[in-house]
Amino acid sequence: MKVRAYSKKELALAYLPDISPESAVNRLMCWIKLNRELTRELKKTGYSRWQKMLTARQVALIFHYLGEP
């Protein structure tokens, strides 16, 4: 998968295509929250749990810590 900006929904559905969009986002956010290193690195980029779009840098970090979808 290409590293670029994604909406949380779009990225979550790439990881979890067989569940509802809302559930996919919730599960992805849970994975992020449970990974303390990832959470710490995302905060350095200005990440907020309220943002709807993830930057390419944030997506690269997610791929690094969680693997590509």
All heavy atoms as TSV, in Angstrom:
chain	resi	resn	atom	element	x	y	z
A	1	MET	N	N	0.849	-1.183	0.000
A	1	MET	CA	C	0.000	0.000	0.000
A	1	MET	C	C	0.890	1.239	0.000
A	1	MET	O	O	1.919	1.267	0.665
A	1	MET	CB	C	-0.865	-0.018	1.261
A	1	MET	CG	C	-2.260	0.434	1.022
A	1	MET	SD	S	-3.302	0.187	2.468
A	1	MET	CE	C	-4.239	1.662	2.313
A	2	LYS	N	N	0.485	2.238	-0.735
A	2	LYS	CA	C	1.273	3.461	-0.874
A	2	LYS	C	C	1.178	4.325	0.382
A	2	LYS	O	O	0.098	4.471	0.960
A	2	LYS	CB	C	0.762	4.233	-2.088
A	2	LYS	CG	C	1.560	5.457	-2.412
A	2	LYS	CD	C	1.034	6.133	-3.656
A	2	LYS	CE	C	1.814	7.403	-3.908
A	2	LYS	NZ	N	1.322	8.137	-5.041
A	3	VAL	N	N	2.314	4.892	0.793
A	3	VAL	CA	C	2.317	5.844	1.900
A	3	VAL	C	C	1.863	7.187	1.350
A	3	VAL	O	O	2.505	7.768	0.481
A	3	VAL	CB	C	3.717	5.961	2.546
A	3	VAL	CG1	C	3.735	7.074	3.579
A	3	VAL	CG2	C	4.130	4.639	3.168
A	4	ARG	N	N	0.733	7.644	1.830
A	4	ARG	CA	C	0.158	8.943	1.471
A	4	ARG	C	C	-0.852	9.302	2.549
A	4	ARG	O	O	-1.067	8.525	3.470
A	4	ARG	CB	C	-0.525	8.865	0.094
A	4	ARG	CG	C	-1.697	7.901	0.042
A	4	ARG	CD	C	-2.445	8.024	-1.284
A	4	ARG	NE	N	-3.540	7.091	-1.417
A	4	ARG	CZ	C	-4.766	7.245	-0.895
A	4	ARG	NH1	N	-5.064	8.300	-0.180
A	4	ARG	NH2	N	-5.706	6.332	-1.092
A	5	ALA	N	N	-1.467	10.457	2.448
A	5	ALA	CA	C	-2.508	10.823	3.403
A	5	ALA	C	C	-3.747	9.951	3.167
A	5	ALA	O	O	-4.106	9.676	2.017
A	5	ALA	CB	C	-2.861	12.297	3.243
A	6	TYR	N	N	-4.336	9.483	4.251
A	6	TYR	CA	C	-5.564	8.680	4.204
A	6	TYR	C	C	-6.528	9.199	5.261
A	6	TYR	O	O	-6.097	9.680	6.313
A	6	TYR	CB	C	-5.281	7.209	4.559
A	6	TYR	CG	C	-4.545	6.415	3.533
A	6	TYR	CD1	C	-3.164	6.298	3.569
A	6	TYR	CD2	C	-5.226	5.741	2.522
A	6	TYR	CE1	C	-2.472	5.550	2.634
A	6	TYR	CE2	C	-4.539	4.984	1.578
A	6	TYR	CZ	C	-3.174	4.898	1.645
A	6	TYR	OH	O	-2.498	4.150	0.706
A	7	SER	N	N	-7.809	9.038	5.009
A	7	SER	CA	C	-8.763	9.266	6.094
A	7	SER	C	C	-8.642	8.079	7.042
A	7	SER	O	O	-8.217	6.989	6.638
A	7	SER	CB	C	-10.195	9.380	5.560
A	7	SER	OG	O	-10.654	8.112	5.103
A	8	LYS	N	N	-9.004	8.278	8.279
A	8	LYS	CA	C	-8.962	7.166	9.234
A	8	LYS	C	C	-9.839	6.015	8.740
A	8	LYS	O	O	-9.453	4.854	8.841
A	8	LYS	CB	C	-9.442	7.614	10.608
A	8	LYS	CG	C	-8.422	8.388	11.388
A	8	LYS	CD	C	-8.952	8.702	12.766
A	8	LYS	CE	C	-7.958	9.493	13.579
A	8	LYS	NZ	N	-8.499	9.851	14.892
A	9	LYS	N	N	-10.991	6.352	8.209
A	9	LYS	CA	C	-11.919	5.326	7.719
A	9	LYS	C	C	-11.297	4.526	6.585
A	9	LYS	O	O	-11.354	3.292	6.587
A	9	LYS	CB	C	-13.223	5.992	7.269
A	9	LYS	CG	C	-14.260	5.039	6.755
A	9	LYS	CD	C	-15.567	5.801	6.554
A	9	LYS	CE	C	-16.122	5.579	5.197
A	9	LYS	NZ	N	-17.392	6.254	4.974
A	10	GLU	N	N	-10.688	5.211	5.629
A	10	GLU	CA	C	-10.075	4.544	4.485
A	10	GLU	C	C	-8.953	3.602	4.933
A	10	GLU	O	O	-8.871	2.452	4.479
A	10	GLU	CB	C	-9.536	5.607	3.525
A	10	GLU	CG	C	-8.945	5.082	2.256
A	10	GLU	CD	C	-8.420	6.196	1.362
A	10	GLU	OE1	O	-8.300	7.360	1.793
A	10	GLU	OE2	O	-8.116	5.873	0.196
A	11	LEU	N	N	-8.104	4.077	5.835
A	11	LEU	CA	C	-7.008	3.251	6.314
A	11	LEU	C	C	-7.528	2.079	7.149
A	11	LEU	O	O	-7.079	0.945	6.998
A	11	LEU	CB	C	-6.022	4.083	7.127
A	11	LEU	CG	C	-4.751	3.358	7.543
A	11	LEU	CD1	C	-3.954	2.900	6.314
A	11	LEU	CD2	C	-3.895	4.240	8.427
A	12	ALA	N	N	-8.487	2.345	8.017
A	12	ALA	CA	C	-9.049	1.286	8.853
A	12	ALA	C	C	-9.670	0.185	8.005
A	12	ALA	O	O	-9.509	-1.004	8.292
A	12	ALA	CB	C	-10.079	1.871	9.813
A	13	LEU	N	N	-10.368	0.565	6.944
A	13	LEU	CA	C	-10.991	-0.435	6.070
A	13	LEU	C	C	-9.949	-1.225	5.269
A	13	LEU	O	O	-10.205	-2.365	4.881
A	13	LEU	CB	C	-12.010	0.216	5.144
A	13	LEU	CG	C	-13.305	0.633	5.839
A	13	LEU	CD1	C	-14.169	1.457	4.902
A	13	LEU	CD2	C	-14.063	-0.584	6.356
A	14	ALA	N	N	-8.775	-0.644	5.055
A	14	ALA	CA	C	-7.706	-1.397	4.404
A	14	ALA	C	C	-7.217	-2.518	5.334
A	14	ALA	O	O	-6.914	-3.620	4.887
A	14	ALA	CB	C	-6.555	-0.475	4.037
A	15	TYR	N	N	-7.175	-2.236	6.633
A	15	TYR	CA	C	-6.774	-3.252	7.606
A	15	TYR	C	C	-7.900	-4.246	7.890
A	15	TYR	O	O	-7.644	-5.424	8.116
A	15	TYR	CB	C	-6.365	-2.593	8.933
A	15	TYR	CG	C	-4.956	-2.060	8.955
A	15	TYR	CD1	C	-4.699	-0.709	8.748
A	15	TYR	CD2	C	-3.871	-2.895	9.191
A	15	TYR	CE1	C	-3.403	-0.205	8.772
A	15	TYR	CE2	C	-2.577	-2.411	9.219
A	15	TYR	CZ	C	-2.351	-1.069	9.009
A	15	TYR	OH	O	-1.066	-0.583	9.025
A	16	LEU	N	N	-9.113	-3.757	7.913
A	16	LEU	CA	C	-10.253	-4.569	8.350
A	16	LEU	C	C	-11.410	-4.439	7.359
A	16	LEU	O	O	-12.452	-3.847	7.666
A	16	LEU	CB	C	-10.695	-4.110	9.744
A	16	LEU	CG	C	-9.611	-4.209	10.815
A	16	LEU	CD1	C	-9.800	-3.161	11.886
A	16	LEU	CD2	C	-9.591	-5.600	11.406
A	17	PRO	N	N	-11.269	-4.994	6.166
A	17	PRO	CA	C	-12.277	-4.779	5.118
A	17	PRO	C	C	-13.604	-5.501	5.345
A	17	PRO	O	O	-14.597	-5.153	4.720
A	17	PRO	CB	C	-11.590	-5.309	3.860
A	17	PRO	CG	C	-10.632	-6.328	4.368
A	17	PRO	CD	C	-10.149	-5.792	5.697
A	18	ASP	N	N	-13.630	-6.468	6.250
A	18	ASP	CA	C	-14.827	-7.282	6.407
A	18	ASP	C	C	-15.742	-6.866	7.555
A	18	ASP	O	O	-16.680	-7.601	7.899
A	18	ASP	CB	C	-14.432	-8.756	6.581
A	18	ASP	CG	C	-13.719	-9.288	5.347
A	18	ASP	OD1	O	-14.046	-8.841	4.231
A	18	ASP	OD2	O	-12.824	-10.139	5.510
A	19	ILE	N	N	-15.454	-5.703	8.162
A	19	ILE	CA	C	-16.336	-5.219	9.214
A	19	ILE	C	C	-16.823	-3.822	8.853
A	19	ILE	O	O	-16.330	-3.209	7.907
A	19	ILE	CB	C	-15.663	-5.258	10.608
A	19	ILE	CG1	C	-14.449	-4.325	10.694
A	19	ILE	CG2	C	-15.248	-6.689	10.969
A	19	ILE	CD1	C	-13.812	-4.275	12.081
A	20	SER	N	N	-17.773	-3.314	9.616
A	20	SER	CA	C	-18.340	-2.004	9.302
A	20	SER	C	C	-17.273	-0.920	9.433
A	20	SER	O	O	-16.322	-1.063	10.215
A	20	SER	CB	C	-19.506	-1.685	10.236
A	20	SER	OG	O	-19.034	-1.388	11.537
A	21	PRO	N	N	-17.421	0.160	8.680
A	21	PRO	CA	C	-16.441	1.245	8.760
A	21	PRO	C	C	-16.244	1.777	10.185
A	21	PRO	O	O	-15.110	1.999	10.617
A	21	PRO	CB	C	-17.020	2.325	7.847
A	21	PRO	CG	C	-17.837	1.562	6.857
A	21	PRO	CD	C	-18.425	0.408	7.630
A	22	GLU	N	N	-17.320	1.941	10.911
A	22	GLU	CA	C	-17.213	2.458	12.282
A	22	GLU	C	C	-16.425	1.489	13.169
A	22	GLU	O	O	-15.542	1.896	13.931
A	22	GLU	CB	C	-18.595	2.692	12.872
A	22	GLU	CG	C	-18.558	3.301	14.256
A	22	GLU	CD	C	-19.942	3.572	14.828
A	22	GLU	OE1	O	-20.933	3.488	14.081
A	22	GLU	OE2	O	-20.007	3.857	16.028
A	23	SER	N	N	-16.723	0.205	13.049
A	23	SER	CA	C	-15.998	-0.799	13.838
A	23	SER	C	C	-14.534	-0.869	13.429
A	23	SER	O	O	-13.652	-1.036	14.280
A	23	SER	CB	C	-16.650	-2.172	13.678
A	23	SER	OG	O	-17.932	-2.186	14.249
A	24	ALA	N	N	-14.262	-0.732	12.138
A	24	ALA	CA	C	-12.878	-0.770	11.652
A	24	ALA	C	C	-12.077	0.390	12.230
A	24	ALA	O	O	-10.949	0.207	12.689
A	24	ALA	CB	C	-12.857	-0.740	10.132
A	25	VAL	N	N	-12.657	1.589	12.226
A	25	VAL	CA	C	-11.970	2.756	12.789
A	25	VAL	C	C	-11.737	2.554	14.281
A	25	VAL	O	O	-10.636	2.798	14.789
A	25	VAL	CB	C	-12.761	4.060	12.525
A	25	VAL	CG1	C	-12.172	5.217	13.312
A	25	VAL	CG2	C	-12.785	4.383	11.042
A	26	ASN	N	N	-12.747	2.082	14.984
A	26	ASN	CA	C	-12.604	1.857	16.424
A	26	ASN	C	C	-11.497	0.850	16.716
A	26	ASN	O	O	-10.690	1.045	17.629
A	26	ASN	CB	C	-13.922	1.382	17.040
A	26	ASN	CG	C	-14.959	2.475	17.106
A	26	ASN	OD1	O	-14.633	3.665	17.056
A	26	ASN	ND2	N	-16.217	2.106	17.201
A	27	ARG	N	N	-11.438	-0.214	15.947
A	27	ARG	CA	C	-10.418	-1.243	16.170
A	27	ARG	C	C	-9.023	-0.702	15.852
A	27	ARG	O	O	-8.087	-0.934	16.609
A	27	ARG	CB	C	-10.720	-2.465	15.321
A	27	ARG	CG	C	-9.718	-3.556	15.514
A	27	ARG	CD	C	-10.168	-4.926	15.932
A	27	ARG	NE	N	-11.550	-5.204	16.085
A	27	ARG	CZ	C	-12.188	-6.209	15.496
A	27	ARG	NH1	N	-11.545	-7.005	14.661
A	27	ARG	NH2	N	-13.453	-6.435	15.740
A	28	LEU	N	N	-8.884	0.020	14.748
A	28	LEU	CA	C	-7.583	0.600	14.409
A	28	LEU	C	C	-7.130	1.567	15.497
A	28	LEU	O	O	-5.965	1.545	15.913
A	28	LEU	CB	C	-7.632	1.307	13.052
A	28	LEU	CG	C	-6.338	1.996	12.610
A	28	LEU	CD1	C	-5.191	0.995	12.487
A	28	LEU	CD2	C	-6.549	2.739	11.296
A	29	MET	N	N	-8.025	2.405	15.977
A	29	MET	CA	C	-7.670	3.356	17.027
A	29	MET	C	C	-7.279	2.631	18.316
A	29	MET	O	O	-6.378	3.064	19.036
A	29	MET	CB	C	-8.817	4.339	17.291
A	29	MET	CG	C	-9.116	5.274	16.114
A	29	MET	SD	S	-7.697	6.240	15.552
A	29	MET	CE	C	-7.155	5.322	14.129
A	30	CYS	N	N	-7.907	1.511	18.588
A	30	CYS	CA	C	-7.546	0.696	19.751
A	30	CYS	C	C	-6.136	0.139	19.588
A	30	CYS	O	O	-5.331	0.181	20.524
A	30	CYS	CB	C	-8.571	-0.421	19.933
A	30	CYS	SG	S	-8.289	-1.426	21.393
A	31	TRP	N	N	-5.820	-0.374	18.406
A	31	TRP	CA	C	-4.469	-0.893	18.139
A	31	TRP	C	C	-3.427	0.194	18.339
A	31	TRP	O	O	-2.359	-0.047	18.907
A	31	TRP	CB	C	-4.367	-1.437	16.731
A	31	TRP	CG	C	-5.146	-2.676	16.452
A	31	TRP	CD1	C	-5.716	-3.522	17.356
A	31	TRP	CD2	C	-5.442	-3.209	15.161
A	31	TRP	NE1	N	-6.350	-4.551	16.705
A	31	TRP	CE2	C	-6.197	-4.383	15.354
A	31	TRP	CE3	C	-5.159	-2.816	13.868
A	31	TRP	CZ2	C	-6.650	-5.164	14.294
A	31	TRP	CZ3	C	-5.613	-3.580	12.819
A	31	TRP	CH2	C	-6.349	-4.751	13.030
A	32	ILE	N	N	-3.740	1.393	17.857
A	32	ILE	CA	C	-2.804	2.517	17.993
A	32	ILE	C	C	-2.613	2.861	19.467
A	32	ILE	O	O	-1.490	3.022	19.943
A	32	ILE	CB	C	-3.290	3.735	17.180
A	32	ILE	CG1	C	-3.140	3.439	15.679
A	32	ILE	CG2	C	-2.543	5.002	17.570
A	32	ILE	CD1	C	-3.787	4.466	14.772
A	33	LYS	N	N	-3.708	2.944	20.187
A	33	LYS	CA	C	-3.653	3.310	21.607
A	33	LYS	C	C	-2.863	2.276	22.418
A	33	LYS	O	O	-2.114	2.629	23.334
A	33	LYS	CB	C	-5.067	3.445	22.170
A	33	LYS	CG	C	-5.123	3.938	23.584
A	33	LYS	CD	C	-6.554	4.097	24.040
A	33	LYS	CE	C	-6.604	4.542	25.496
A	33	LYS	NZ	N	-7.979	4.685	25.966
A	34	LEU	N	N	-3.011	1.001	22.087
A	34	LEU	CA	C	-2.312	-0.055	22.821
A	34	LEU	C	C	-0.816	-0.103	22.514
A	34	LEU	O	O	-0.040	-0.647	23.300
A	34	LEU	CB	C	-2.941	-1.418	22.510
A	34	LEU	CG	C	-4.330	-1.639	23.086
A	34	LEU	CD1	C	-4.921	-2.946	22.559
A	34	LEU	CD2	C	-4.301	-1.644	24.603
A	35	ASN	N	N	-0.413	0.465	21.394
A	35	ASN	CA	C	0.999	0.488	21.014
A	35	ASN	C	C	1.591	1.813	21.492
A	35	ASN	O	O	1.492	2.841	20.814
A	35	ASN	CB	C	1.146	0.325	19.500
A	35	ASN	CG	C	2.569	0.111	19.083
A	35	ASN	OD1	O	3.465	0.803	19.545
A	35	ASN	ND2	N	2.776	-0.854	18.202
A	36	ARG	N	N	2.197	1.794	22.661
A	36	ARG	CA	C	2.670	3.034	23.290
A	36	ARG	C	C	3.733	3.750	22.470
A	36	ARG	O	O	3.740	4.978	22.403
A	36	ARG	CB	C	3.189	2.746	24.688
A	36	ARG	CG	C	2.077	2.383	25.643
A	36	ARG	CD	C	2.597	2.141	27.022
A	36	ARG	NE	N	1.474	1.778	27.901
A	36	ARG	CZ	C	1.614	1.155	29.031
A	36	ARG	NH1	N	2.816	0.818	29.447
A	36	ARG	NH2	N	0.560	0.865	29.763
A	37	GLU	N	N	4.628	2.997	21.856
A	37	GLU	CA	C	5.659	3.637	21.020
A	37	GLU	C	C	5.022	4.353	19.837
A	37	GLU	O	O	5.393	5.482	19.515
A	37	GLU	CB	C	6.657	2.607	20.516
A	37	GLU	CG	C	7.662	2.164	21.540
A	37	GLU	CD	C	8.701	1.252	20.936
A	37	GLU	OE1	O	9.390	1.693	19.997
A	37	GLU	OE2	O	8.805	0.107	21.395
A	38	LEU	N	N	4.074	3.689	19.190
A	38	LEU	CA	C	3.376	4.298	18.058
A	38	LEU	C	C	2.639	5.548	18.504
A	38	LEU	O	O	2.728	6.598	17.851
A	38	LEU	CB	C	2.410	3.301	17.415
A	38	LEU	CG	C	1.480	3.839	16.327
A	38	LEU	CD1	C	2.254	4.524	15.217
A	38	LEU	CD2	C	0.611	2.714	15.786
A	39	THR	N	N	1.930	5.457	19.610
A	39	THR	CA	C	1.199	6.613	20.131
A	39	THR	C	C	2.146	7.775	20.399
A	39	THR	O	O	1.859	8.922	20.033
A	39	THR	CB	C	0.433	6.235	21.407
A	39	THR	OG1	O	-0.494	5.191	21.098
A	39	THR	CG2	C	-0.325	7.419	21.979
A	40	ARG	N	N	3.281	7.479	21.005
A	40	ARG	CA	C	4.274	8.522	21.320
A	40	ARG	C	C	4.809	9.169	20.031
A	40	ARG	O	O	4.897	10.391	19.931
A	40	ARG	CB	C	5.412	7.900	22.136
A	40	ARG	CG	C	6.403	8.863	22.684
A	40	ARG	CD	C	7.403	8.271	23.690
A	40	ARG	NE	N	7.752	6.870	23.481
A	40	ARG	CZ	C	7.312	5.852	24.254
A	40	ARG	NH1	N	6.506	6.078	25.261
A	40	ARG	NH2	N	7.698	4.608	24.004
A	41	GLU	N	N	5.131	8.353	19.036
A	41	GLU	CA	C	5.643	8.879	17.776
A	41	GLU	C	C	4.580	9.688	17.028
A	41	GLU	O	O	4.891	10.716	16.420
A	41	GLU	CB	C	6.184	7.750	16.903
A	41	GLU	CG	C	7.436	7.094	17.450
A	41	GLU	CD	C	8.594	8.065	17.608
A	41	GLU	OE1	O	8.838	8.879	16.692
A	41	GLU	OE2	O	9.254	8.012	18.661
A	42	LEU	N	N	3.335	9.223	17.055
A	42	LEU	CA	C	2.260	9.972	16.403
A	42	LEU	C	C	2.059	11.336	17.049
A	42	LEU	O	O	1.827	12.331	16.357
A	42	LEU	CB	C	0.954	9.175	16.425
A	42	LEU	CG	C	0.862	8.007	15.448
A	42	LEU	CD1	C	-0.404	7.200	15.716
A	42	LEU	CD2	C	0.898	8.473	14.011
A	43	LYS	N	N	2.161	11.398	18.371
A	43	LYS	CA	C	1.997	12.682	19.070
A	43	LYS	C	C	3.062	13.681	18.645
A	43	LYS	O	O	2.799	14.884	18.569
A	43	LYS	CB	C	2.008	12.476	20.574
A	43	LYS	CG	C	0.714	11.882	21.088
A	43	LYS	CD	C	0.695	11.761	22.589
A	43	LYS	CE	C	-0.633	11.153	23.017
A	43	LYS	NZ	N	-0.742	10.992	24.453
A	44	LYS	N	N	4.264	13.184	18.345
A	44	LYS	CA	C	5.338	14.072	17.881
A	44	LYS	C	C	4.997	14.719	16.541
A	44	LYS	O	O	5.536	15.769	16.202
A	44	LYS	CB	C	6.652	13.302	17.745
A	44	LYS	CG	C	7.261	12.885	19.059
A	44	LYS	CD	C	8.542	12.103	18.817
A	44	LYS	CE	C	9.123	11.541	20.093
A	44	LYS	NZ	N	10.324	10.714	19.825
A	45	THR	N	N	4.092	14.110	15.768
A	45	THR	CA	C	3.695	14.663	14.470
A	45	THR	C	C	2.516	15.620	14.600
A	45	THR	O	O	2.035	16.140	13.605
A	45	THR	CB	C	3.300	13.543	13.483
A	45	THR	OG1	O	2.078	12.937	13.909
A	45	THR	CG2	C	4.385	12.507	13.341
A	46	GLY	N	N	2.016	15.799	15.836
A	46	GLY	CA	C	0.852	16.657	16.040
A	46	GLY	C	C	-0.460	15.893	15.979
A	46	GLY	O	O	-1.527	16.493	15.931
A	47	TYR	N	N	-0.378	14.568	15.990
A	47	TYR	CA	C	-1.581	13.727	15.899
A	47	TYR	C	C	-2.549	14.012	17.038
A	47	TYR	O	O	-2.160	14.187	18.186
A	47	TYR	CB	C	-1.183	12.247	15.937
A	47	TYR	CG	C	-2.355	11.306	16.046
A	47	TYR	CD1	C	-3.132	11.013	14.948
A	47	TYR	CD2	C	-2.688	10.730	17.260
A	47	TYR	CE1	C	-4.222	10.154	15.038
A	47	TYR	CE2	C	-3.771	9.869	17.370
A	47	TYR	CZ	C	-4.529	9.589	16.262
A	47	TYR	OH	O	-5.603	8.745	16.372
A	48	SER	N	N	-3.813	14.043	16.678
A	48	SER	CA	C	-4.904	14.157	17.641
A	48	SER	C	C	-5.915	13.075	17.327
A	48	SER	O	O	-6.201	12.810	16.152
A	48	SER	CB	C	-5.590	15.522	17.512
A	48	SER	OG	O	-6.848	15.508	18.155
A	49	ARG	N	N	-6.457	12.441	18.349
A	49	ARG	CA	C	-7.434	11.381	18.090
A	49	ARG	C	C	-8.681	11.913	17.396
A	49	ARG	O	O	-9.464	11.156	16.848
A	49	ARG	CB	C	-7.781	10.637	19.371
A	49	ARG	CG	C	-8.552	11.451	20.368
A	49	ARG	CD	C	-8.786	10.645	21.633
A	49	ARG	NE	N	-9.622	11.377	22.554
A	49	ARG	CZ	C	-10.673	10.873	23.165
A	49	ARG	NH1	N	-10.987	9.617	22.976
A	49	ARG	NH2	N	-11.379	11.601	23.980
A	50	TRP	N	N	-8.864	13.206	17.393
A	50	TRP	CA	C	-10.055	13.814	16.772
A	50	TRP	C	C	-9.879	14.096	15.285
A	50	TRP	O	O	-10.857	14.359	14.585
A	50	TRP	CB	C	-10.420	15.119	17.495
A	50	TRP	CG	C	-10.610	14.900	18.954
A	50	TRP	CD1	C	-9.806	15.358	19.959
A	50	TRP	CD2	C	-11.633	14.147	19.599
A	50	TRP	NE1	N	-10.271	14.936	21.181
A	50	TRP	CE2	C	-11.400	14.186	20.984
A	50	TRP	CE3	C	-12.729	13.423	19.134
A	50	TRP	CZ2	C	-12.215	13.548	21.911
A	50	TRP	CZ3	C	-13.544	12.783	20.069
A	50	TRP	CH2	C	-13.292	12.853	21.424
A	51	GLN	N	N	-8.653	14.066	14.787
A	51	GLN	CA	C	-8.453	14.380	13.370
A	51	GLN	C	C	-9.047	13.281	12.497
A	51	GLN	O	O	-9.030	12.114	12.848
A	51	GLN	CB	C	-6.976	14.628	13.065
A	51	GLN	CG	C	-6.097	13.398	13.085
A	51	GLN	CD	C	-4.630	13.737	12.946
A	51	GLN	OE1	O	-4.052	14.356	13.829
A	51	GLN	NE2	N	-4.029	13.331	11.836
A	52	LYS	N	N	-9.582	13.686	11.366
A	52	LYS	CA	C	-10.219	12.745	10.432
A	52	LYS	C	C	-9.243	12.224	9.391
A	52	LYS	O	O	-9.403	11.122	8.885
A	52	LYS	CB	C	-11.401	13.422	9.715
A	52	LYS	CG	C	-12.494	13.911	10.640
A	52	LYS	CD	C	-13.252	12.757	11.228
A	52	LYS	CE	C	-14.391	13.278	12.093
A	52	LYS	NZ	N	-14.946	12.251	12.930
A	53	MET	N	N	-8.236	13.025	9.061
A	53	MET	CA	C	-7.238	12.652	8.055
A	53	MET	C	C	-5.899	12.390	8.740
A	53	MET	O	O	-5.526	13.093	9.674
A	53	MET	CB	C	-7.065	13.771	7.023
A	53	MET	CG	C	-8.251	13.994	6.133
A	53	MET	SD	S	-8.621	12.594	5.044
A	53	MET	CE	C	-7.166	12.536	4.014
A	54	LEU	N	N	-5.207	11.380	8.247
A	54	LEU	CA	C	-3.859	11.070	8.716
A	54	LEU	C	C	-2.879	11.538	7.653
A	54	LEU	O	O	-3.091	11.305	6.462
A	54	LEU	CB	C	-3.714	9.563	8.930
A	54	LEU	CG	C	-4.633	8.959	9.987
A	54	LEU	CD1	C	-4.674	7.444	9.854
A	54	LEU	CD2	C	-4.164	9.363	11.372
A	55	THR	N	N	-1.806	12.187	8.083
A	55	THR	CA	C	-0.800	12.641	7.134
A	55	THR	C	C	0.012	11.441	6.631
A	55	THR	O	O	-0.011	10.362	7.229
A	55	THR	CB	C	0.168	13.641	7.798
A	55	THR	OG1	O	0.928	12.949	8.799
A	55	THR	CG2	C	-0.581	14.824	8.411
A	56	ALA	N	N	0.760	11.671	5.563
A	56	ALA	CA	C	1.610	10.610	5.034
A	56	ALA	C	C	2.622	10.161	6.085
A	56	ALA	O	O	2.904	8.961	6.213
A	56	ALA	CB	C	2.328	11.088	3.777
A	57	ARG	N	N	3.162	11.080	6.859
A	57	ARG	CA	C	4.116	10.723	7.925
A	57	ARG	C	C	3.440	9.851	8.982
A	57	ARG	O	O	4.026	8.862	9.452
A	57	ARG	CB	C	4.695	11.996	8.559
A	57	ARG	CG	C	5.617	11.741	9.724
A	57	ARG	CD	C	6.923	11.108	9.274
A	57	ARG	NE	N	7.757	10.855	10.431
A	57	ARG	CZ	C	8.380	9.704	10.668
A	57	ARG	NH1	N	8.323	8.720	9.809
A	57	ARG	NH2	N	9.099	9.550	11.751
A	58	GLN	N	N	2.231	10.195	9.364
A	58	GLN	CA	C	1.504	9.399	10.351
A	58	GLN	C	C	1.199	8.003	9.812
A	58	GLN	O	O	1.333	7.004	10.529
A	58	GLN	CB	C	0.223	10.124	10.769
A	58	GLN	CG	C	0.500	11.383	11.561
A	58	GLN	CD	C	-0.693	12.301	11.707
A	58	GLN	OE1	O	-1.666	12.212	10.956
A	58	GLN	NE2	N	-0.623	13.211	12.667
A	59	VAL	N	N	0.830	7.925	8.546
A	59	VAL	CA	C	0.561	6.628	7.908
A	59	VAL	C	C	1.839	5.797	7.872
A	59	VAL	O	O	1.816	4.598	8.171
A	59	VAL	CB	C	-0.030	6.822	6.494
A	59	VAL	CG1	C	-0.072	5.511	5.725
A	59	VAL	CG2	C	-1.426	7.436	6.586
A	60	ALA	N	N	2.966	6.417	7.565
A	60	ALA	CA	C	4.240	5.695	7.537
A	60	ALA	C	C	4.554	5.117	8.914
A	60	ALA	O	O	5.027	3.979	9.025
A	60	ALA	CB	C	5.366	6.624	7.069
A	61	LEU	N	N	4.278	5.875	9.957
A	61	LEU	CA	C	4.504	5.377	11.317
A	61	LEU	C	C	3.583	4.201	11.633
A	61	LEU	O	O	4.016	3.206	12.224
A	61	LEU	CB	C	4.288	6.502	12.338
A	61	LEU	CG	C	5.379	7.556	12.399
A	61	LEU	CD1	C	4.925	8.748	13.222
A	61	LEU	CD2	C	6.666	6.962	12.972
A	62	ILE	N	N	2.339	4.308	11.239
A	62	ILE	CA	C	1.388	3.216	11.473
A	62	ILE	C	C	1.857	1.964	10.743
A	62	ILE	O	O	1.863	0.866	11.314
A	62	ILE	CB	C	-0.037	3.640	11.069
A	62	ILE	CG1	C	-0.545	4.715	12.040
A	62	ILE	CG2	C	-0.986	2.433	11.048
A	62	ILE	CD1	C	-1.814	5.420	11.591
A	63	PHE	N	N	2.277	2.111	9.504
A	63	PHE	CA	C	2.786	0.972	8.746
A	63	PHE	C	C	4.021	0.370	9.420
A	63	PHE	O	O	4.190	-0.853	9.458
A	63	PHE	CB	C	3.134	1.374	7.312
A	63	PHE	CG	C	1.962	1.622	6.407
A	63	PHE	CD1	C	2.165	2.029	5.097
A	63	PHE	CD2	C	0.654	1.449	6.823
A	63	PHE	CE1	C	1.110	2.256	4.233
A	63	PHE	CE2	C	-0.421	1.672	5.974
A	63	PHE	CZ	C	-0.195	2.081	4.665
A	64	HIS	N	N	4.881	1.218	9.935
A	64	HIS	CA	C	6.100	0.743	10.588
A	64	HIS	C	C	5.775	-0.089	11.825
A	64	HIS	O	O	6.354	-1.147	12.044
A	64	HIS	CB	C	6.998	1.925	10.965
A	64	HIS	CG	C	8.205	1.545	11.744
A	64	HIS	ND1	N	9.310	0.964	11.164
A	64	HIS	CD2	C	8.480	1.653	13.066
A	64	HIS	CE1	C	10.210	0.722	12.102
A	64	HIS	NE2	N	9.727	1.139	13.264
A	65	TYR	N	N	4.864	0.402	12.653
A	65	TYR	CA	C	4.563	-0.258	13.921
A	65	TYR	C	C	3.528	-1.367	13.813
A	65	TYR	O	O	3.576	-2.344	14.567
A	65	TYR	CB	C	4.118	0.763	14.969
A	65	TYR	CG	C	5.282	1.578	15.511
A	65	TYR	CD1	C	5.585	2.826	14.984
A	65	TYR	CD2	C	6.077	1.085	16.528
A	65	TYR	CE1	C	6.669	3.561	15.467
A	65	TYR	CE2	C	7.149	1.808	17.012
A	65	TYR	CZ	C	7.441	3.048	16.472
A	65	TYR	OH	O	8.515	3.762	16.959
A	66	LEU	N	N	2.579	-1.241	12.893
A	66	LEU	CA	C	1.511	-2.247	12.771
A	66	LEU	C	C	1.676	-3.141	11.550
A	66	LEU	O	O	0.954	-4.135	11.415
A	66	LEU	CB	C	0.135	-1.569	12.713
A	66	LEU	CG	C	-0.273	-0.703	13.907
A	66	LEU	CD1	C	-1.670	-0.139	13.698
A	66	LEU	CD2	C	-0.187	-1.478	15.211
A	67	GLY	N	N	2.567	-2.764	10.660
A	67	GLY	CA	C	2.688	-3.479	9.399
A	67	GLY	C	C	1.713	-2.911	8.393
A	67	GLY	O	O	0.758	-2.216	8.751
A	68	GLU	N	N	1.945	-3.195	7.129
A	68	GLU	CA	C	1.028	-2.721	6.090
A	68	GLU	C	C	-0.227	-3.579	6.083
A	68	GLU	O	O	-0.152	-4.763	6.406
A	68	GLU	CB	C	1.704	-2.778	4.726
A	68	GLU	CG	C	2.747	-1.716	4.523
A	68	GLU	CD	C	3.248	-1.657	3.101
A	68	GLU	OE1	O	2.454	-1.887	2.170
A	68	GLU	OE2	O	4.446	-1.386	2.922
A	69	PRO	N	N	-1.345	-2.973	5.693
A	69	PRO	CA	C	-2.581	-3.762	5.622
A	69	PRO	C	C	-2.496	-4.861	4.580
A	69	PRO	O	O	-1.746	-4.810	3.664
A	69	PRO	CB	C	-3.636	-2.743	5.221
A	69	PRO	CG	C	-3.012	-1.416	5.254
A	69	PRO	CD	C	-1.539	-1.598	5.362
